[in-house]
Amino acid sequence: MSPSRSKKRRFSTMGFLKLIRFPNLLIIGFTQYFAAIFLVAEPRGRMDIFMDFNLFLLVISTMLIAAAGYIINDYYDIKIDYVNKPHRVVVGKLIRRRIVLASHWTLNLLGIAVGLYLSIYVGIVNFIAGFSLWLYSNQLKRLPFIGNFVIALLTASSLFVLAIYYRQNVHLLANYAIFAFSINLIREIIKDMEDLRGDMRFGSKTLPIVWGLRKTKYFLYGLIMVFGSILIVLSAQLGNEVLNVFFMALIVPIAYFVYLLYRADSQKRFHQLSTYCKLLMLAGILSMAFY
Protein backbone atom coordinates (compact mmCIF):
# COMPACT_ATOMS: atom_id res chain seq x y z
CA MET A 1 0.00 0.00 0.00
CA SER A 2 1.40 3.40 -0.96
CA PRO A 3 2.01 6.02 1.76
CA SER A 4 -0.54 8.36 0.13
CA ARG A 5 -3.31 5.73 0.19
CA SER A 6 -2.50 4.81 3.79
CA LYS A 7 -2.66 8.43 4.85
CA LYS A 8 -5.99 8.91 3.06
CA ARG A 9 -7.57 5.91 4.78
CA ARG A 10 -6.32 6.95 8.24
CA PHE A 11 -7.54 10.49 7.73
CA SER A 12 -11.00 9.25 6.70
CA THR A 13 -11.20 7.20 9.91
CA MET A 14 -10.28 10.25 11.95
CA GLY A 15 -12.89 12.19 10.03
CA PHE A 16 -15.57 9.68 11.01
CA LEU A 17 -14.55 9.88 14.69
CA LYS A 18 -14.80 13.64 14.38
CA LEU A 19 -18.21 13.33 12.73
CA ILE A 20 -19.68 11.23 15.56
CA ARG A 21 -18.07 13.46 18.25
CA PHE A 22 -16.27 10.49 19.79
CA PRO A 23 -15.13 12.38 22.93
CA ASN A 24 -18.76 13.42 23.55
CA LEU A 25 -19.87 9.79 23.20
CA LEU A 26 -17.32 8.77 25.83
CA ILE A 27 -18.71 11.44 28.16
CA ILE A 28 -22.25 10.08 27.63
CA GLY A 29 -21.08 6.56 28.40
CA PHE A 30 -19.11 7.70 31.43
CA THR A 31 -22.13 9.60 32.76
CA GLN A 32 -24.43 6.59 32.46
CA TYR A 33 -21.92 4.24 34.10
CA PHE A 34 -21.22 6.76 36.86
CA ALA A 35 -24.94 7.25 37.55
CA ALA A 36 -25.61 3.51 37.51
CA ILE A 37 -22.74 2.74 39.89
CA PHE A 38 -23.42 5.48 42.42
CA LEU A 39 -27.16 6.07 42.14
CA VAL A 40 -28.80 2.73 41.28
CA ALA A 41 -26.29 0.14 42.48
CA GLU A 42 -28.07 -0.66 45.74
CA PRO A 43 -28.89 -3.34 46.72
CA ARG A 44 -26.87 -5.21 44.10
CA GLY A 45 -23.53 -3.59 44.89
CA ARG A 46 -21.38 -1.32 42.76
CA MET A 47 -19.11 -4.00 41.34
CA ASP A 48 -22.08 -6.11 40.29
CA ILE A 49 -23.68 -3.22 38.45
CA PHE A 50 -20.35 -2.29 36.86
CA MET A 51 -19.94 -5.84 35.52
CA ASP A 52 -23.56 -6.06 34.35
CA PHE A 53 -23.44 -6.79 30.61
CA ASN A 54 -26.93 -5.34 30.18
CA LEU A 55 -25.67 -2.00 31.48
CA PHE A 56 -22.92 -2.16 28.86
CA LEU A 57 -25.54 -2.77 26.16
CA LEU A 58 -27.70 0.06 27.50
CA VAL A 59 -24.77 2.46 27.32
CA ILE A 60 -23.82 1.26 23.84
CA SER A 61 -27.37 1.73 22.58
CA THR A 62 -27.45 5.30 23.92
CA MET A 63 -24.08 6.08 22.33
CA LEU A 64 -25.24 4.66 18.98
CA ILE A 65 -28.35 6.87 18.97
CA ALA A 66 -26.28 9.91 19.97
CA ALA A 67 -23.68 9.20 17.26
CA ALA A 68 -26.45 8.94 14.65
CA GLY A 69 -27.79 12.28 15.87
CA TYR A 70 -24.41 13.98 15.52
CA ILE A 71 -24.05 12.59 12.01
CA ILE A 72 -27.42 13.76 10.72
CA ASN A 73 -26.91 17.16 12.35
CA ASP A 74 -23.69 17.71 10.39
CA TYR A 75 -25.32 16.32 7.24
CA TYR A 76 -28.00 19.02 7.28
CA ASP A 77 -25.68 21.78 8.51
CA ILE A 78 -22.96 21.66 5.85
CA LYS A 79 -23.56 25.19 4.52
CA ILE A 80 -23.96 26.75 7.97
CA ASP A 81 -20.85 25.01 9.29
CA TYR A 82 -18.79 26.32 6.37
CA VAL A 83 -19.58 29.79 7.74
CA ASN A 84 -19.46 29.18 11.50
CA LYS A 85 -16.90 26.35 11.81
CA PRO A 86 -15.21 25.64 8.46
CA HIS A 87 -12.40 23.68 10.15
CA ARG A 88 -14.91 21.18 11.54
CA VAL A 89 -16.63 20.28 8.26
CA VAL A 90 -16.37 16.55 7.52
CA VAL A 91 -19.40 15.80 5.31
CA GLY A 92 -18.45 16.01 1.66
CA LYS A 93 -14.81 16.80 2.44
CA LEU A 94 -13.55 13.72 4.26
CA ILE A 95 -16.53 11.39 3.89
CA ARG A 96 -19.01 11.14 1.03
CA ARG A 97 -22.54 12.36 1.71
CA ARG A 98 -24.18 9.02 0.88
CA ILE A 99 -21.85 7.20 3.29
CA VAL A 100 -22.70 9.74 5.97
CA LEU A 101 -26.43 9.21 5.47
CA ALA A 102 -26.07 5.41 5.44
CA SER A 103 -24.04 5.59 8.66
CA HIS A 104 -26.78 7.60 10.32
CA TRP A 105 -29.50 5.07 9.56
CA THR A 106 -27.29 2.09 10.40
CA LEU A 107 -26.34 3.44 13.82
CA ASN A 108 -29.95 4.42 14.56
CA LEU A 109 -31.26 0.97 13.71
CA LEU A 110 -28.55 -0.72 15.76
CA GLY A 111 -29.30 1.52 18.76
CA ILE A 112 -33.01 0.76 18.58
CA ALA A 113 -32.39 -2.98 18.11
CA VAL A 114 -30.09 -3.17 21.15
CA GLY A 115 -32.65 -1.21 23.17
CA LEU A 116 -35.43 -3.59 22.18
CA TYR A 117 -33.25 -6.54 23.19
CA LEU A 118 -32.96 -5.07 26.69
CA SER A 119 -36.55 -3.92 27.10
CA ILE A 120 -39.49 -2.82 25.00
CA TYR A 121 -39.48 0.45 26.96
CA VAL A 122 -35.77 1.12 26.30
CA GLY A 123 -36.38 0.36 22.63
CA ILE A 124 -39.24 2.88 22.54
CA VAL A 125 -37.12 5.54 24.23
CA ASN A 126 -34.32 4.94 21.71
CA PHE A 127 -36.74 5.11 18.79
CA ILE A 128 -38.23 8.39 20.03
CA ALA A 129 -34.74 9.78 20.65
CA GLY A 130 -33.48 8.77 17.21
CA PHE A 131 -36.53 10.19 15.44
CA SER A 132 -36.39 13.41 17.50
CA LEU A 133 -32.71 13.93 16.67
CA TRP A 134 -33.49 13.57 12.97
CA LEU A 135 -36.44 15.98 13.27
CA TYR A 136 -34.29 18.39 15.25
CA SER A 137 -31.55 18.43 12.61
CA ASN A 138 -34.01 18.65 9.72
CA GLN A 139 -36.39 21.29 11.05
CA LEU A 140 -36.55 22.07 14.76
CA LYS A 141 -33.07 23.49 15.29
CA ARG A 142 -33.91 26.41 13.00
CA LEU A 143 -36.95 27.34 15.09
CA PRO A 144 -36.80 29.57 18.18
CA PHE A 145 -36.47 27.64 21.45
CA ILE A 146 -38.25 24.43 20.33
CA GLY A 147 -35.07 22.87 18.98
CA ASN A 148 -33.13 23.89 22.10
CA PHE A 149 -35.80 22.33 24.31
CA VAL A 150 -35.85 19.05 22.38
CA ILE A 151 -32.08 18.52 22.39
CA ALA A 152 -31.87 19.34 26.12
CA LEU A 153 -34.67 16.87 26.83
CA LEU A 154 -32.87 14.18 24.84
CA THR A 155 -29.69 14.80 26.83
CA ALA A 156 -31.62 14.30 30.06
CA SER A 157 -33.13 11.09 28.65
CA SER A 158 -29.74 9.36 28.98
CA LEU A 159 -30.37 9.40 32.74
CA PHE A 160 -34.11 8.78 32.52
CA VAL A 161 -33.49 5.59 30.57
CA LEU A 162 -31.52 4.23 33.56
CA ALA A 163 -34.57 4.80 35.74
CA ILE A 164 -36.79 3.14 33.14
CA TYR A 165 -34.59 0.05 32.93
CA TYR A 166 -33.52 -0.43 36.57
CA ARG A 167 -36.53 1.20 38.30
CA GLN A 168 -34.46 2.17 41.32
CA ASN A 169 -33.88 5.62 42.87
CA VAL A 170 -36.14 7.13 40.23
CA HIS A 171 -36.56 10.44 42.08
CA LEU A 172 -32.81 10.82 42.54
CA LEU A 173 -32.13 10.11 38.87
CA ALA A 174 -34.90 12.55 37.93
CA ASN A 175 -33.20 15.24 39.99
CA TYR A 176 -29.95 14.81 38.06
CA ALA A 177 -31.86 14.54 34.78
CA ILE A 178 -33.48 17.92 35.44
CA PHE A 179 -30.05 19.34 36.23
CA ALA A 180 -28.72 17.94 32.93
CA PHE A 181 -31.75 19.30 31.08
CA SER A 182 -31.39 22.81 32.49
CA ILE A 183 -27.64 23.09 31.86
CA ASN A 184 -27.99 21.78 28.32
CA LEU A 185 -30.97 24.01 27.50
CA ILE A 186 -28.94 27.04 28.54
CA ARG A 187 -25.91 25.77 26.61
CA GLU A 188 -27.94 25.16 23.44
CA ILE A 189 -29.24 28.73 23.48
CA ILE A 190 -25.71 30.03 24.02
CA LYS A 191 -24.52 27.94 21.06
CA ASP A 192 -27.18 29.69 18.96
CA MET A 193 -25.71 33.00 20.10
CA GLU A 194 -22.27 31.75 19.12
CA ASP A 195 -23.50 30.61 15.67
CA LEU A 196 -25.58 33.74 15.02
CA ARG A 197 -23.73 34.79 11.85
CA GLY A 198 -24.09 31.50 9.98
CA ASP A 199 -27.66 30.84 11.19
CA MET A 200 -28.79 34.28 10.06
CA ARG A 201 -27.22 33.85 6.64
CA PHE A 202 -29.15 30.64 5.95
CA GLY A 203 -32.55 31.67 7.27
CA SER A 204 -32.65 30.03 10.71
CA LYS A 205 -35.07 31.47 13.27
CA THR A 206 -33.23 30.88 16.53
CA LEU A 207 -33.89 32.99 19.63
CA PRO A 208 -30.88 35.30 19.12
CA ILE A 209 -32.08 36.01 15.55
CA VAL A 210 -35.75 36.55 16.47
CA TRP A 211 -35.19 38.44 19.73
CA GLY A 212 -31.65 39.75 19.45
CA LEU A 213 -28.78 39.06 21.84
CA ARG A 214 -29.97 41.37 24.64
CA LYS A 215 -33.47 39.88 24.99
CA THR A 216 -32.04 36.36 24.67
CA LYS A 217 -29.69 37.12 27.57
CA TYR A 218 -32.64 38.31 29.69
CA PHE A 219 -34.43 35.06 28.85
CA LEU A 220 -31.39 33.07 29.98
CA TYR A 221 -31.24 34.99 33.27
CA GLY A 222 -34.85 33.96 33.89
CA LEU A 223 -34.17 30.32 33.01
CA ILE A 224 -31.21 30.19 35.37
CA MET A 225 -33.35 31.51 38.26
CA VAL A 226 -36.22 29.11 37.53
CA PHE A 227 -34.09 25.99 37.18
CA GLY A 228 -31.94 26.87 40.17
CA SER A 229 -35.06 27.22 42.34
CA ILE A 230 -36.53 23.92 41.04
CA LEU A 231 -33.33 22.00 41.75
CA ILE A 232 -33.02 23.37 45.28
CA VAL A 233 -36.65 22.45 46.07
CA LEU A 234 -36.28 18.94 44.61
CA SER A 235 -33.02 18.24 46.42
CA ALA A 236 -34.57 19.42 49.70
CA GLN A 237 -37.47 16.98 49.21
CA LEU A 238 -35.01 14.11 48.79
CA GLY A 239 -33.58 14.86 52.21
CA ASN A 240 -30.02 14.29 51.00
CA GLU A 241 -27.49 16.61 52.64
CA VAL A 242 -24.88 16.03 49.95
CA LEU A 243 -27.21 17.15 47.18
CA ASN A 244 -28.33 20.14 49.24
CA VAL A 245 -24.72 21.24 49.75
CA PHE A 246 -23.87 20.64 46.09
CA PHE A 247 -26.72 22.69 44.68
CA MET A 248 -26.19 25.47 47.21
CA ALA A 249 -22.47 25.51 46.37
CA LEU A 250 -23.36 25.98 42.71
CA ILE A 251 -24.60 29.48 43.49
CA VAL A 252 -21.07 30.89 43.23
CA PRO A 253 -20.07 29.44 39.82
CA ILE A 254 -23.55 30.17 38.45
CA ALA A 255 -23.30 33.78 39.60
CA TYR A 256 -19.94 34.03 37.83
CA PHE A 257 -21.53 32.46 34.75
CA VAL A 258 -24.24 35.16 34.77
CA TYR A 259 -21.51 37.81 34.99
CA LEU A 260 -19.68 36.30 32.00
CA LEU A 261 -22.95 36.09 30.07
CA TYR A 262 -23.64 39.78 30.78
CA ARG A 263 -20.24 40.74 29.36
CA ALA A 264 -20.25 38.32 26.41
CA ASP A 265 -20.40 40.09 23.04
CA SER A 266 -18.39 37.95 20.61
CA GLN A 267 -18.34 34.44 19.17
CA LYS A 268 -15.23 33.64 21.20
CA ARG A 269 -16.85 34.63 24.51
CA PHE A 270 -20.03 32.71 23.77
CA HIS A 271 -17.89 29.67 23.00
CA GLN A 272 -16.21 30.08 26.40
CA LEU A 273 -19.63 30.16 28.05
CA SER A 274 -20.55 26.94 26.25
CA THR A 275 -17.41 25.32 27.64
CA TYR A 276 -18.27 26.67 31.11
CA CYS A 277 -21.62 24.84 30.89
CA LYS A 278 -19.73 21.61 30.21
CA LEU A 279 -17.69 22.15 33.38
CA LEU A 280 -20.87 22.67 35.41
CA MET A 281 -22.22 19.44 33.96
CA LEU A 282 -19.01 17.64 34.90
CA ALA A 283 -19.31 18.93 38.46
CA GLY A 284 -22.83 17.54 38.60
CA ILE A 285 -21.68 14.12 37.40
CA LEU A 286 -18.85 13.96 39.93
CA SER A 287 -21.21 14.89 42.77
CA MET A 288 -22.93 11.51 42.27
CA ALA A 289 -19.93 9.87 43.89
CA PHE A 290 -20.80 11.52 47.22
CA TYR A 291 -24.36 10.24 47.33
C-alpha positions as CSV (number, residue, x, y, z in Angstrom):
1,M,0.0,0.0,0.0
2,S,1.4,3.4,-1.0
3,P,2.0,6.0,1.8
4,S,-0.5,8.4,0.1
5,R,-3.3,5.7,0.2
6,S,-2.5,4.8,3.8
7,K,-2.7,8.4,4.8
8,K,-6.0,8.9,3.1
9,R,-7.6,5.9,4.8
10,R,-6.3,6.9,8.2
11,F,-7.5,10.5,7.7
12,S,-11.0,9.3,6.7
13,T,-11.2,7.2,9.9
14,M,-10.3,10.2,12.0
15,G,-12.9,12.2,10.0
16,F,-15.6,9.7,11.0
17,L,-14.5,9.9,14.7
18,K,-14.8,13.6,14.4
19,L,-18.2,13.3,12.7
20,I,-19.7,11.2,15.6
21,R,-18.1,13.5,18.2
22,F,-16.3,10.5,19.8
23,P,-15.1,12.4,22.9
24,N,-18.8,13.4,23.5
25,L,-19.9,9.8,23.2
26,L,-17.3,8.8,25.8
27,I,-18.7,11.4,28.2
28,I,-22.2,10.1,27.6
29,G,-21.1,6.6,28.4
30,F,-19.1,7.7,31.4
31,T,-22.1,9.6,32.8
32,Q,-24.4,6.6,32.5
33,Y,-21.9,4.2,34.1
34,F,-21.2,6.8,36.9
35,A,-24.9,7.2,37.5
36,A,-25.6,3.5,37.5
37,I,-22.7,2.7,39.9
38,F,-23.4,5.5,42.4
39,L,-27.2,6.1,42.1
40,V,-28.8,2.7,41.3
41,A,-26.3,0.1,42.5
42,E,-28.1,-0.7,45.7
43,P,-28.9,-3.3,46.7
44,R,-26.9,-5.2,44.1
45,G,-23.5,-3.6,44.9
46,R,-21.4,-1.3,42.8
47,M,-19.1,-4.0,41.3
48,D,-22.1,-6.1,40.3
49,I,-23.7,-3.2,38.4
50,F,-20.3,-2.3,36.9
51,M,-19.9,-5.8,35.5
52,D,-23.6,-6.1,34.4
53,F,-23.4,-6.8,30.6
54,N,-26.9,-5.3,30.2
55,L,-25.7,-2.0,31.5
56,F,-22.9,-2.2,28.9
57,L,-25.5,-2.8,26.2
58,L,-27.7,0.1,27.5
59,V,-24.8,2.5,27.3
60,I,-23.8,1.3,23.8
61,S,-27.4,1.7,22.6
62,T,-27.4,5.3,23.9
63,M,-24.1,6.1,22.3
64,L,-25.2,4.7,19.0
65,I,-28.3,6.9,19.0
66,A,-26.3,9.9,20.0
67,A,-23.7,9.2,17.3
68,A,-26.4,8.9,14.6
69,G,-27.8,12.3,15.9
70,Y,-24.4,14.0,15.5
71,I,-24.0,12.6,12.0
72,I,-27.4,13.8,10.7
73,N,-26.9,17.2,12.4
74,D,-23.7,17.7,10.4
75,Y,-25.3,16.3,7.2
76,Y,-28.0,19.0,7.3
77,D,-25.7,21.8,8.5
78,I,-23.0,21.7,5.8
79,K,-23.6,25.2,4.5
80,I,-24.0,26.7,8.0
81,D,-20.9,25.0,9.3
82,Y,-18.8,26.3,6.4
83,V,-19.6,29.8,7.7
84,N,-19.5,29.2,11.5
85,K,-16.9,26.4,11.8
86,P,-15.2,25.6,8.5
87,H,-12.4,23.7,10.2
88,R,-14.9,21.2,11.5
89,V,-16.6,20.3,8.3
90,V,-16.4,16.5,7.5
91,V,-19.4,15.8,5.3
92,G,-18.4,16.0,1.7
93,K,-14.8,16.8,2.4
94,L,-13.5,13.7,4.3
95,I,-16.5,11.4,3.9
96,R,-19.0,11.1,1.0
97,R,-22.5,12.4,1.7
98,R,-24.2,9.0,0.9
99,I,-21.9,7.2,3.3
100,V,-22.7,9.7,6.0
101,L,-26.4,9.2,5.5
102,A,-26.1,5.4,5.4
103,S,-24.0,5.6,8.7
104,H,-26.8,7.6,10.3
105,W,-29.5,5.1,9.6
106,T,-27.3,2.1,10.4
107,L,-26.3,3.4,13.8
108,N,-29.9,4.4,14.6
109,L,-31.3,1.0,13.7
110,L,-28.5,-0.7,15.8
111,G,-29.3,1.5,18.8
112,I,-33.0,0.8,18.6
113,A,-32.4,-3.0,18.1
114,V,-30.1,-3.2,21.2
115,G,-32.6,-1.2,23.2
116,L,-35.4,-3.6,22.2
117,Y,-33.3,-6.5,23.2
118,L,-33.0,-5.1,26.7
119,S,-36.5,-3.9,27.1
120,I,-39.5,-2.8,25.0
121,Y,-39.5,0.4,27.0
122,V,-35.8,1.1,26.3
123,G,-36.4,0.4,22.6
124,I,-39.2,2.9,22.5
125,V,-37.1,5.5,24.2
126,N,-34.3,4.9,21.7
127,F,-36.7,5.1,18.8
128,I,-38.2,8.4,20.0
129,A,-34.7,9.8,20.7
130,G,-33.5,8.8,17.2
131,F,-36.5,10.2,15.4
132,S,-36.4,13.4,17.5
133,L,-32.7,13.9,16.7
134,W,-33.5,13.6,13.0
135,L,-36.4,16.0,13.3
136,Y,-34.3,18.4,15.3
137,S,-31.6,18.4,12.6
138,N,-34.0,18.7,9.7
139,Q,-36.4,21.3,11.1
140,L,-36.6,22.1,14.8
141,K,-33.1,23.5,15.3
142,R,-33.9,26.4,13.0
143,L,-36.9,27.3,15.1
144,P,-36.8,29.6,18.2
145,F,-36.5,27.6,21.5
146,I,-38.3,24.4,20.3
147,G,-35.1,22.9,19.0
148,N,-33.1,23.9,22.1
149,F,-35.8,22.3,24.3
150,V,-35.8,19.0,22.4
151,I,-32.1,18.5,22.4
152,A,-31.9,19.3,26.1
153,L,-34.7,16.9,26.8
154,L,-32.9,14.2,24.8
155,T,-29.7,14.8,26.8
156,A,-31.6,14.3,30.1
157,S,-33.1,11.1,28.7
158,S,-29.7,9.4,29.0
159,L,-30.4,9.4,32.7
160,F,-34.1,8.8,32.5
161,V,-33.5,5.6,30.6
162,L,-31.5,4.2,33.6
163,A,-34.6,4.8,35.7
164,I,-36.8,3.1,33.1
165,Y,-34.6,0.1,32.9
166,Y,-33.5,-0.4,36.6
167,R,-36.5,1.2,38.3
168,Q,-34.5,2.2,41.3
169,N,-33.9,5.6,42.9
170,V,-36.1,7.1,40.2
171,H,-36.6,10.4,42.1
172,L,-32.8,10.8,42.5
173,L,-32.1,10.1,38.9
174,A,-34.9,12.5,37.9
175,N,-33.2,15.2,40.0
176,Y,-30.0,14.8,38.1
177,A,-31.9,14.5,34.8
178,I,-33.5,17.9,35.4
179,F,-30.0,19.3,36.2
180,A,-28.7,17.9,32.9
181,F,-31.8,19.3,31.1
182,S,-31.4,22.8,32.5
183,I,-27.6,23.1,31.9
184,N,-28.0,21.8,28.3
185,L,-31.0,24.0,27.5
186,I,-28.9,27.0,28.5
187,R,-25.9,25.8,26.6
188,E,-27.9,25.2,23.4
189,I,-29.2,28.7,23.5
190,I,-25.7,30.0,24.0
191,K,-24.5,27.9,21.1
192,D,-27.2,29.7,19.0
193,M,-25.7,33.0,20.1
194,E,-22.3,31.7,19.1
195,D,-23.5,30.6,15.7
196,L,-25.6,33.7,15.0
197,R,-23.7,34.8,11.8
198,G,-24.1,31.5,10.0
199,D,-27.7,30.8,11.2
200,M,-28.8,34.3,10.1
201,R,-27.2,33.9,6.6
202,F,-29.2,30.6,6.0
203,G,-32.5,31.7,7.3
204,S,-32.7,30.0,10.7
205,K,-35.1,31.5,13.3
206,T,-33.2,30.9,16.5
207,L,-33.9,33.0,19.6
208,P,-30.9,35.3,19.1
209,I,-32.1,36.0,15.6
210,V,-35.7,36.5,16.5
211,W,-35.2,38.4,19.7
212,G,-31.7,39.7,19.5
213,L,-28.8,39.1,21.8
214,R,-30.0,41.4,24.6
215,K,-33.5,39.9,25.0
216,T,-32.0,36.4,24.7
217,K,-29.7,37.1,27.6
218,Y,-32.6,38.3,29.7
219,F,-34.4,35.1,28.8
220,L,-31.4,33.1,30.0
221,Y,-31.2,35.0,33.3
222,G,-34.8,34.0,33.9
223,L,-34.2,30.3,33.0
224,I,-31.2,30.2,35.4
225,M,-33.3,31.5,38.3
226,V,-36.2,29.1,37.5
227,F,-34.1,26.0,37.2
228,G,-31.9,26.9,40.2
229,S,-35.1,27.2,42.3
230,I,-36.5,23.9,41.0
231,L,-33.3,22.0,41.8
232,I,-33.0,23.4,45.3
233,V,-36.6,22.5,46.1
234,L,-36.3,18.9,44.6
235,S,-33.0,18.2,46.4
236,A,-34.6,19.4,49.7
237,Q,-37.5,17.0,49.2
238,L,-35.0,14.1,48.8
239,G,-33.6,14.9,52.2
240,N,-30.0,14.3,51.0
241,E,-27.5,16.6,52.6
242,V,-24.9,16.0,50.0
243,L,-27.2,17.2,47.2
244,N,-28.3,20.1,49.2
245,V,-24.7,21.2,49.8
246,F,-23.9,20.6,46.1
247,F,-26.7,22.7,44.7
248,M,-26.2,25.5,47.2
249,A,-22.5,25.5,46.4
250,L,-23.4,26.0,42.7
251,I,-24.6,29.5,43.5
252,V,-21.1,30.9,43.2
253,P,-20.1,29.4,39.8
254,I,-23.6,30.2,38.4
255,A,-23.3,33.8,39.6
256,Y,-19.9,34.0,37.8
257,F,-21.5,32.5,34.8
258,V,-24.2,35.2,34.8
259,Y,-21.5,37.8,35.0
260,L,-19.7,36.3,32.0
261,L,-23.0,36.1,30.1
262,Y,-23.6,39.8,30.8
263,R,-20.2,40.7,29.4
264,A,-20.2,38.3,26.4
265,D,-20.4,40.1,23.0
266,S,-18.4,38.0,20.6
267,Q,-18.3,34.4,19.2
268,K,-15.2,33.6,21.2
269,R,-16.8,34.6,24.5
270,F,-20.0,32.7,23.8
271,H,-17.9,29.7,23.0
272,Q,-16.2,30.1,26.4
273,L,-19.6,30.2,28.1
274,S,-20.5,26.9,26.2
275,T,-17.4,25.3,27.6
276,Y,-18.3,26.7,31.1
277,C,-21.6,24.8,30.9
278,K,-19.7,21.6,30.2
279,L,-17.7,22.2,33.4
280,L,-20.9,22.7,35.4
281,M,-22.2,19.4,34.0
282,L,-19.0,17.6,34.9
283,A,-19.3,18.9,38.5
284,G,-22.8,17.5,38.6
285,I,-21.7,14.1,37.4
286,L,-18.8,14.0,39.9
287,S,-21.2,14.9,42.8
288,M,-22.9,11.5,42.3
289,A,-19.9,9.9,43.9
290,F,-20.8,11.5,47.2
291,Y,-24.4,10.2,47.3
